[in-house]
Amino acid sequence: MNDITAFFSSVLVTLITLLPIINPVSTAILLLSISEHLTKKELNRQIVLACIYMTAILIVFLLAGHFIMIFFGISIPGIRIAGGMVIGVLGFRMLFPQKEIHIQEIKKEALQKNDISFSPLAMPSLAGPGAIATVITLSSSIDGRHGYDKLFAFTGVILAIIITATIAWLVLRSAGFVSRILGVNGIDSLSRIMGFLLICIGVQFAILGVRDLISDSGLWQQL
């Protein structure tokens, strides 16, 4: 029963955390501005590849999270606090947006190539620093578990990443429809709501990291 609970908990937490960070609606708007030179068939192919790349990138960082922490000597409280800060900063940027300085350069570069699936769609738009920091933070949270509990938790996160990629694919395929329905103001409002949620998630990650830091006597002895 605990294993099943861990599985569904991992799926839910990952979905709630990743979807606002990935924000497929904003990627859909970017897609419309950089895909004018592509045929419909090629555009659909680029969307599929972008979602596959995003899934692969996030799963690799999820599974490699433990080794990354060991290699760089990062503690679990450290990764949680840092991950919370990164997510919080992204949230503030979405809640209080500023004009993107390099957006014209991104569009100009994308229009000069036929393959836009990996860059800029998969990285940095879908699987950007915030999403990568999130999966590494989730990996650190799961790493302390053992046996089937750990297996179910990792499986839940992977399933949530695949579900997120599927949602992103649906949104990107209907980019024109989404843009017409929401409009500029609707997209801006949705981004601000997601930004607020990200701030809350980032603060919660940081609180958990501080709590673990205070309660971990062994970590204090190493400092």
Backbone as a ProteinNet text record, in pm:
[ID]
protein_1_A
[PRIMARY]
MNDITAFFSSVLVTLITLLPIINPVSTAILLLSISEHLTKKELNRQIVLACIYMTAILIVFLLAGHFIMIFFGISIPGIRIAGGMVIGVLGFRMLFPQKEIHIQEIKKEALQKNDISFSPLAMPSLAGPGAIATVITLSSSIDGRHGYDKLFAFTGVILAIIITATIAWLVLRSAGFVSRILGVNGIDSLSRIMGFLLICIGVQFAILGVRDLISDSGLWQQL
[TERTIARY]
83.2	0	86.8	193.2	283.5	352.8	386.6	452.3	359.8	233.2	136.3	114.7	109	93	211.4	333.6	454.7	452.3	399.6	392.8	302.4	178.4	84	125.9	189.7	239.5	348.2	438.5	545.8	490	388.7	325.7	262.2	185.8	113.1	207.8	305.9	399.8	478.9	522.6	601	518.1	393.9	307.3	281.6	247.6	217.4	338.9	458	580.5	628.9	627.2	686.3	601.7	471.7	387	400.3	395.5	414.2	553	654.7	791.4	808.2	762.7	775.7	688.2	567.8	476.7	465.2	402.3	393.6	320.8	236.5	165.3	263.3	360.7	459.7	546.9	576	652.8	572.4	441.2	354.6	359.5	362.1	371.3	506.5	612.2	744.1	745	681.1	676.5	612.2	504.8	435.7	526.7	615	698.9	824.7	859.2	984.1	962.6	836.6	809.5	740.5	746.8	677.8	734.9	861.9	926.4	910.3	842.6	827.4	691.7	688.4	560.8	488.9	359.3	282.5	335.3	371.8	424.4	556.2	644.4	774.1	756.6	661.5	635.2	589.1	497.6	450.4	564.5	654.3	771	861.8	882.2	966.3	905.8	772.5	705.3	724.5	707.7	727	869.9	966.4	1107.2	1138.8	1083	1108.2	1058.6	941.4	885.4	964.4	1014.2	1099	1230.2	1291.4	1416.4	1394.5	1283.8	1254.2	1243.4	1170.6	1154.1	1288.3	1370.3	1500.8	1591.9	1594.2	1679.5	1641.8	1512.5	1467.5	1487.8	1463.6	1484.1	1631.7	1718.5	1863.5	1907.3	1862.9	1901.2	1836.4	1718.2	1654.4	1736.3	1774.4	1848.4	1993	2047	2186.3	2198.3	2085.2	2087.2	2176.4	2168.8	2249.4	2398.9	2438.5	2580.6	2629.2	2541.8	2577.6	2606.3	2521.2	2538.8	2667.7	2698.8	2822.1	2943.8	2938.6	3053.3	3086.7	2984.5	3006.4	3000.8	2979.7	2976.1	2859.3	2742.8	2624.7	2538.4	2495	2408.4	2262.5	2178.2	2035.2	1974.2	2002.2	1949.4	1998.1	2123.3	2178.5	2105.6	2079.6	2012.4	1867.6	1804.6	1666	1656.4	1748	1745.8	1778.4	1882.8	1920.7	1809.6	1751.6	1641.8	1523.5	1492.9	1383.5	1410.5	1535.8	1571	1556.6	1603.4	1592.7	1446	1364.9	1222.7	1154.8	1190.6	1132.5	1167.2	1292.3	1334.7	1257.4	1241.7	1164	1019.5	966.7	831.3	816.2	913.5	910.1	918.4	998.5	1009.7	877.6	804.5	675.3	567.5	575.8	476.7	496.5	624.4	658.1	747.7	689.5	770.4	840.6	960.4	1035.8	1059	1087.9	1111.1	1234.4	1216.5	1329.2	1426.7	1548.7	1649.3	1691.1	1702	1758.2	1651.5	1525.2	1420.2	1431.4	1471.4	1485	1600	1709.5	1820.9	1780.5	1697.8	1651.7	1566.1	1475.7	1389	1469.7	1565.7	1646.5	1727.3	1785.6	1864.5	1776.3	1656.7	1566	1516.2	1491.5	1440.8	1544.2	1670.1	1777.3	1804.9	1732.4	1755.1	1622.5	1626.1	1505.5	1477.8	1581.1	1563.2	1561.4	1442.4	1426.3	1381.1	1383.3	1329	1413.7	1545.5	1631.4	1653.6	1690.1	1710.4	1639.8	1549.8	1524.3	1404.5	1337.3	1214.9	1242	1321.7	1348.6	1431.8	1539.3	1625	1647.4	1623.3	1589.8	1441.9	1354.6	1215.3	1139.5	1145.5	1072.7	1155.7	1272.3	1358.6	1469.5	1432.4	1529	1591.1	1668.3	1735.4	1638.6	1520.8	1423.7	1372.8	1339.9	1291.1	1399.9	1522.7	1634.6	1661.2	1660.3	1679.7	1569.9	1448.7	1336.4	1354.3	1391.5	1404.5	1523.4	1630	1742.4	1700.1	1620.6	1569.5	1478.4	1392.2	1305.5	1388	1493.9	1582.1	1646.1	1687.3	1749.1	1647.9	1521.4	1418.2	1389.6	1400	1371.2	1490.3	1610.1	1731.8	1743.9	1682.8	1691.8	1601.8	1515.9	1425.2	1495	1428.2	1490.1	1386.9	1438.2	1355.1	1249.4	1132.7	1023.4	971.9	984.9	941.7	1018.2	1148.6	1232.2	1199.5	1180.2	1149.1	1016.8	915	784.3	790.8	868.9	879.7	945.4	1056.8	1124.9	1034.2	964	872.1	761.5	712.5	608.8	655.9	778.9	834.4	852	904	923.7	789.9	687.9	555.2	501.7	524	478.3	549.9	678.6	753.9	694.4	660.1	599.9	462.9	383.1	251.7	268.7	366.9	394.4	433.1	517	557.9	438	346.4	225.8	138.3	123.5	46.9	113.2	246.4	320.5	298.3	299.4	276.5	138	36.6	-99.7	-110.4	-46.4	-51.8	21.3	138.5	216	145.1	80.2	6.8	-109.5	-165.5	-277.9	-235.8	-111.4	-55.7	-139.4	-180.8	-260.3	-394.5	-458.8	-588.3	-575.1	-470.9	-447.4	-424.3	-346.2	-316.2	-442.6	-530.1	-653.5	-750.8	-761	-856.4	-813.6	-687.7	-641.4	-610.5	-551.4	-510	-388.4	-339.6	-220.6	-246.1	-358.7	-390.1	-412.8	-479.5	-504	-375.3	-285.6	-157	-75.3	-79.6	-6.3	-62.6	-195.1	-258.1	-225.2	-229.7	-197.8	-53.1	36.7	178.4	199.7	126.1	139.7	87.6	-23.7	-76.3	24.8	81.2	182.7	305.4	339.3	453.2	431.8	311	279.4	289.3	237.3	246.5	392.4	475.2	617.5	684.7	649.6	707.6	672.5	546.1	501.9	578.4	594	666	812.5	874.7	1014.3	1036.6	946.8	957.7	943.1	850.8	831.7	955.6	1016.4	1141.5	1249.8	1260.2	1361.7	1334.7	1207.5	1172.9	1212.7	1185.2	1223.8	1375.4	1447.2	1593.1	1647.3	1592.3	1635.3	1603	1485.4	1446.8	1543.3	1576.7	1671.8	1810.6	1848.3	1979.4	1989	1884.3	1884.9	1885	1810.1	1794.7	1904.9	1991	2096.8	2223.9	2240.3	2358.4	2486.3	2476.7	2595	2650.9	2561.4	2606	2677.4	2629.6	2694.1	2834.4	2854.8	2987.5	3087.9	3038.7	3127.5	3172.2	3096	3127.8	3242.8
-121	0	126.2	124.9	240.7	262.7	149.2	160.6	225.2	185.5	242.9	391.1	422.8	562.8	646.5	591.1	660.7	681.9	583.3	592.3	707.9	708.2	812.3	949.5	951.5	1077.1	1135.7	1049.4	1094.5	1148.4	1078.7	1124.3	1261.5	1276.1	1401.3	1517.5	1496.5	1603.3	1648.1	1551.8	1585.5	1663.5	1621.2	1692.2	1835	1850.3	1982.9	2075.1	2017.2	2097.8	2126.4	2024.8	2038.9	2121.7	2101.7	2168.4	2321	2385.9	2532	2573.7	2493.6	2528.3	2514	2402.2	2379.3	2477.3	2505.7	2604	2586.9	2477.8	2450.6	2559.1	2638.1	2745.2	2849.9	2888.5	2986.9	2929	2799.2	2734.4	2731	2713.6	2713.9	2848.7	2955.8	3090.5	3108.2	3059.2	3064.1	2983.9	2867.9	2781.5	2852.3	2924.7	2995.6	3098.7	3157.5	3265.6	3215.8	3088.6	3038.9	2925.5	2893.1	2777	2814.8	2942	2987	2921.4	2884.1	2829.2	2678	2614.4	2469.5	2428.4	2314.1	2258.5	2197.9	2172.3	2117.5	1981.5	1899.5	1766.5	1776.7	1865	1880.6	1943.4	2035.7	2098.5	1994.6	1907.6	1802.2	1709.9	1682.5	1598.4	1667.6	1797	1872.9	1874.9	1882.5	1882.8	1749.1	1639.1	1505.5	1489.1	1529	1515.8	1601.3	1721.6	1810.4	1747.6	1686.9	1623	1498.9	1425.5	1308.7	1353.5	1456.9	1510.1	1558.6	1630.1	1680	1565.2	1459.9	1342.8	1278.7	1259.5	1195.3	1278.4	1409.4	1497.6	1490.8	1500.8	1502.7	1367.1	1258.8	1125.5	1101.4	1144.5	1127.9	1203.1	1327.4	1404.8	1349.3	1291.9	1228.7	1109.7	1022.6	902.1	932.9	1040.4	1075.6	1172.8	1211.8	1311.1	1272.8	1145.6	1099.1	1110.6	1070.7	1074.2	1218.6	1306.3	1447.7	1505.6	1469.9	1519.3	1467.1	1339.4	1281.2	1346.5	1363.7	1417.2	1559.5	1641.2	1779.5	1800	1692.3	1702.1	1783.1	1767.2	1844.2	1760.3	1818.8	1747.9	1759.1	1673.1	1678.2	1812	1862.7	1995.9	2104.1	2091.9	2190.9	2191.4	2071.5	2064.6	2109.9	2082.2	2125.9	2277.8	2336.5	2482.1	2550.1	2500.3	2558.9	2540.6	2419.3	2394.6	2484.7	2503.9	2593.7	2736.8	2780.2	2916.4	2934.6	2834.1	2842.6	2847.6	2758.2	2754.6	2885.2	2937.5	3063.5	3179.6	3186.7	3294.4	3286.8	3163.5	3146.8	3191.2	3160.1	3201.6	3352.9	3421.3	3567.9	3627.7	3565.6	3615.9	3601.3	3493.3	3472.9	3562.5	3585.6	3668.7	3817	3856.9	3995.3	3993.9	3968.4	3950.2	4077.6	4058.8	4168.5	4135.4	4234.8	4213.6	4127.7	4020.4	3931	3998.3	4009	4079.3	3998	3866.8	3783.7	3713.1	3748.7	3676.4	3690.7	3809.6	3829.9	3746.6	3735	3652.2	3506	3459.3	3320.3	3294.3	3386.8	3370.6	3372.5	3465.3	3477.3	3350.8	3296.2	3173.1	3055.9	3045.4	2934	2936.4	3056.5	3068.3	3028.9	3021.7	2987.5	2837.6	2756.9	2612.7	2538.7	2417.8	2337.8	2254.9	2225.1	2143.6	2234.7	2257.3	2340.9	2257.5	2124.5	2036.3	2035.7	2024.3	2019.7	2158.5	2251	2391	2479.8	2565.6	2606	2538	2441.8	2386.4	2300.3	2191.2	2102.8	2173.1	2236.5	2316	2451.7	2560.2	2568.2	2587.2	2578	2614.9	2513.1	2384.8	2282.1	2228.8	2174.5	2118.7	2217.8	2328.1	2430.9	2408.5	2505.3	2491.4	2464.9	2527.1	2506.8	2364.3	2308.2	2170.2	2072	2096.6	2008.2	2015.8	2137.9	2153.1	2081.8	2083.4	2018.1	1867.5	1805	1658.8	1613.8	1694.4	1659.3	1670.1	1771.8	1786.6	1670.5	1629.6	1514.2	1387.5	1375.5	1260	1253.1	1367.9	1370.6	1333.7	1368.7	1335.7	1186.7	1123.2	979.7	895.9	950.7	871.7	810.4	872.1	818.6	699.6	666.3	552.9	423.7	311.5	181.3	85.8	-14.6	-122.2	-76.4	-139.3	-109.9	32.5	87.6	225.4	320.1	298.9	381	356.1	227.7	191.6	252.6	242.6	298.4	450.3	514.5	660.3	706.8	641.6	677.1	650.4	537.2	504	608.3	655.1	757.3	887.1	928.4	1052.1	1038.2	922.7	899.3	902.5	838.4	840.4	983.2	1061.7	1200.8	1282.6	1255.6	1324.9	1291.6	1164	1122.3	1187.1	1192.6	1258.5	1406.7	1470.7	1612.9	1634.6	1544.8	1554.3	1536.8	1448.2	1427.5	1552.1	1614.2	1738.8	1847.5	1854.9	1954	1929.3	1802.2	1767.9	1813.7	1789.8	1830.7	1982.9	2054.4	2200.6	2254.1	2197.7	2245	2214.6	2097.9	2063.8	2160.5	2211.5	2304.1	2447.5	2481.7	2613.2	2728.2	2717.3	2823.8	2841	2729	2733.5	2795.4	2752.9	2806.6	2956.1	3000.5	3143.1	3223.5	3169.4	3241.3	3245.6	3135.1	3126.7	3216.4	3203.8	3277.1	3422.8	3446.4	3581.6	3623.3	3741.7	3790.5	3805.5	3864.5	3886.7	3755.4	3660.9	3531.7	3455.9	3457.4	3389.7	3455.7	3589.2	3662.2	3629.5	3624	3592.6	3450.9	3356.9	3217.7	3203.9	3274.3	3269.6	3325.5	3430.4	3489.3	3394.3	3325.5	3227.6	3115.5	3064.6	2959.7	3009.9	3136.9	3194.7	3195.3	3232.1	3232.1	3091	2992.2	2853.6	2810.1	2853.2	2817.7	2878.1	3000.9	3063.9	2982.3	2941.1	2859.7	2727.5	2662.4	2534.1	2555	2661	2688.8	2715.3	2793.2	2821.6	2692.7	2605.3	2479.7	2392	2384.8	2309.5	2365	2497.5	2561.5	2533.8	2536.9	2508.2	2366	2271.2	2132.1	2119.6	2193.2	2188.7	2245.6	2358.9	2419.4	2327.4	2265	2172	2055	1997.8	1886.4	1930	2053.1	2104.9	2119.5	2171.2	2192.7	2060.2	1961.8	1835	1733.8	1761.2	1666.5	1697.9	1629.3	1653.4	1605.6	1498.1	1445.8	1544.1	1617.1	1716.4	1831.1	1874.7	1982.8	1943.8	1815.9	1770.1	1772.1	1757.3	1756.6	1897.5	1998.9	2137.2	2193.2
0	0	0	79.6	85.1	-48	-118	-247.5	-350.2	-349.3	-442.6	-412.2	-283.1	-242.8	-289.7	-274.1	-319.8	-470.6	-542.8	-688.8	-731.6	-682	-721.4	-668.5	-552.1	-497.7	-587.4	-635.9	-724.9	-855.8	-909.5	-1034.4	-1014.7	-907.5	-883.3	-856.3	-768.5	-733.4	-856.3	-935.9	-1055.2	-1155.7	-1178.2	-1272	-1226.8	-1098	-1044	-1053.7	-1036.4	-1038.4	-1179.4	-1266.2	-1398.8	-1495.3	-1492.7	-1592.5	-1591.2	-1474	-1476.3	-1523	-1490.9	-1531	-1681.6	-1736.1	-1879.8	-1958	-1905.6	-1964	-2115.8	-2160	-2304.7	-2383.7	-2316.3	-2387.4	-2439.9	-2356.4	-2402	-2512.9	-2504.8	-2611.2	-2740.8	-2729.6	-2847.5	-2918.3	-2840.9	-2900.1	-2970.1	-2905.3	-2967.7	-3097.2	-3094.3	-3212.5	-3330.9	-3306.3	-3414	-3481.3	-3403.1	-3456.3	-3527.1	-3509.4	-3568.8	-3668.6	-3698.4	-3784.9	-3914.8	-3951.2	-4071.8	-4197.7	-4195.5	-4313.8	-4325.5	-4230.6	-4229.9	-4284.5	-4356.5	-4399.8	-4279.2	-4292.5	-4181.2	-4138.5	-4236.3	-4206.2	-4130.5	-4176.6	-4110.1	-3972.2	-3959	-3829.8	-3727.9	-3767.8	-3677.3	-3636.4	-3731	-3699.8	-3598.8	-3614.4	-3521.9	-3381.3	-3372.5	-3242.2	-3172.7	-3246.6	-3188.7	-3138.3	-3221	-3181.9	-3059	-3054.5	-2940.4	-2810.4	-2813.3	-2693.1	-2654.7	-2754.9	-2726.2	-2662.7	-2719	-2662.7	-2519.8	-2496.9	-2363	-2263.7	-2302.1	-2215	-2183.7	-2287.5	-2269	-2178.3	-2199.5	-2119.2	-1971.9	-1942.6	-1803.6	-1735.8	-1807.8	-1748.8	-1720.2	-1811.7	-1789.8	-1664.5	-1648.6	-1530.1	-1403.9	-1416.2	-1301	-1252.2	-1344.8	-1307.4	-1269.2	-1326.8	-1297.4	-1181.6	-1123.2	-1016.5	-899.9	-858.2	-745.3	-775.7	-896.4	-933.6	-949.4	-997.7	-1008.4	-870.4	-773.9	-637.8	-576.1	-599.1	-546.1	-610.7	-744.3	-817.1	-772.6	-752.1	-713	-562.2	-486.5	-341	-289.1	-352	-313.1	-220.1	-109.5	-14.8	-58.9	-3	-34.7	6.7	128.4	162.1	66.2	23.1	-69.3	-202.6	-257.8	-387.8	-376	-260.9	-243.2	-232	-155.9	-140.3	-273.1	-342.8	-471.5	-574.4	-578.4	-671.2	-643.1	-514.3	-477	-520.3	-507.7	-548.1	-699.1	-776.1	-922.5	-965.4	-907	-941.2	-901.2	-783.8	-737.7	-829	-874.2	-964.7	-1096.7	-1149.8	-1272.7	-1251.4	-1133.2	-1100.4	-1097.2	-1035.8	-1030.9	-1170.8	-1258.1	-1395.5	-1470.3	-1441.8	-1507.4	-1446.7	-1314.8	-1247.6	-1279.5	-1290	-1324.6	-1448.1	-1566	-1687.1	-1729.9	-1783.7	-1843.4	-1990	-2067.3	-2209.5	-2229.8	-2308.9	-2336.7	-2432.9	-2389.3	-2469.2	-2591.5	-2574.6	-2680.7	-2763.9	-2750.3	-2820.2	-2971.6	-3020.1	-3164.3	-3220.1	-3142.5	-3186.8	-3196.6	-3099.2	-3100.4	-3224	-3253.8	-3370.2	-3499.3	-3508.3	-3628.4	-3653.2	-3546.5	-3559.9	-3599	-3537.9	-3565.5	-3709.3	-3762.5	-3898.2	-4002.4	-3962.8	-4056.5	-4063	-3985.5	-3987.6	-3990	-4047.5	-4059.5	-3934.9	-3857.6	-3737.4	-3614.9	-3561.9	-3442.3	-3322.5	-3339.6	-3236.3	-3108.8	-3124.2	-3005.1	-2948.2	-3036	-2996.1	-3097.8	-3054	-2915.3	-2847.1	-2914.5	-2856.2	-2732.8	-2752.1	-2638.2	-2532.7	-2575.5	-2487.2	-2554.1	-2484.7	-2341.4	-2311.3	-2414.3	-2392	-2306.8	-2343	-2267.5	-2150.7	-2180.5	-2075.5	-2043.9	-1982.3	-1946.9	-1811.1	-1762.1	-1631.8	-1517.5	-1520.5	-1413	-1407.6	-1524.5	-1530.2	-1488.4	-1532.9	-1496.7	-1347	-1291.3	-1146.4	-1068.7	-1123	-1055.8	-1049.4	-1162.4	-1162.2	-1077.4	-1073.1	-985.8	-840	-808.3	-671.8	-634.9	-728.5	-704.5	-687.9	-766.1	-755	-616.7	-563.9	-431	-323.2	-344.4	-246.9	-244.4	-361.4	-372.2	-329	-342.3	-323.6	-184.1	-85.6	50.4	75.1	-19.7	-2.7	-42.7	-14	-40.3	-99.8	-171.1	-221.1	-318.8	-307	-398.9	-382.5	-264	-241.4	-333.9	-343.9	-430.9	-577.7	-613.3	-751.1	-795.4	-710.4	-743.4	-756.2	-670.2	-674.3	-804.2	-843.2	-968.2	-1088.5	-1085.2	-1194.7	-1205.7	-1090.5	-1090.3	-1152.5	-1121.1	-1177.5	-1329.2	-1372.2	-1515.5	-1589	-1530.2	-1591.8	-1600.4	-1495.6	-1495.2	-1602.8	-1624	-1729.4	-1866	-1886.4	-2014.1	-2032.6	-1925.5	-1932.8	-1965.2	-1900.4	-1926.7	-2072.4	-2125.8	-2266.3	-2359.1	-2321.6	-2402	-2402.9	-2285.7	-2276.8	-2361	-2352.7	-2432.3	-2580.9	-2621.9	-2763	-2808.5	-2725.6	-2759.8	-2773.2	-2680.5	-2683.8	-2806.3	-2836.5	-2951.1	-3082.7	-3090.9	-3212.3	-3236.4	-3128.8	-3141.1	-3109.4	-3142.9	-3108	-3163.5	-3289.7	-3349.7	-3280.7	-3248.1	-3180.2	-3041.3	-2967.2	-2832.2	-2837.1	-2935.4	-2948.2	-2977.6	-3063.7	-3097.4	-2980.3	-2906.4	-2795.7	-2678.4	-2637	-2519.5	-2551.4	-2668.1	-2700.8	-2618	-2643.3	-2573.8	-2424.6	-2388.5	-2247.4	-2172.9	-2238.1	-2175.2	-2148.7	-2245.2	-2228.4	-2117.6	-2114.2	-2010.1	-1872	-1860.5	-1731.9	-1688.1	-1783.5	-1751.5	-1705.8	-1771.4	-1733.7	-1593	-1559.7	-1426.6	-1318.7	-1347.3	-1251.7	-1230.3	-1340.2	-1330.3	-1255.2	-1276.7	-1205.8	-1055.7	-1013.7	-870.7	-812.7	-886.9	-840.8	-828.5	-924.2	-918.8	-796.5	-763.2	-643.7	-519.6	-509.8	-395.5	-389.4	-505.4	-510.2	-473.1	-526.3	-495.6	-348.1	-287	-143.1	-62.6	-104.2	-32.7	-41.9	-160.2	-175.5	-82.5	-78.2	6.4	153.9	194.5	334.2	371.5	283.1	309.2	319.7	232.9	238.8	368.7	413.6	540.6	657.8	653.6	760.3	768.3	651.2	648.9	695.9	658.4	697.9	849.3	911.1	1056.1	1132	1078.5	1150.6	1122.8	1022.4	987.3	1066.7	1178.5	1264.3	1195.4	1116.9	1050	948.8	882.6	784.2	852.2	969.5	1042.7	1086.5	1118.9	1163.7	1049.2	925.3	810	771.2	814.4	777.9	859.4
[MASK]
+++++++++++++++++++++++++++++++++++++++++++++++++++++++++++++++++++++++++++++++++++++++++++++++++++++++++++++++++++++++++++++++++++++++++++++++++++++++++++++++++++++++++++++++++++++++++++++++++++++++++++++++++++++++++++++++

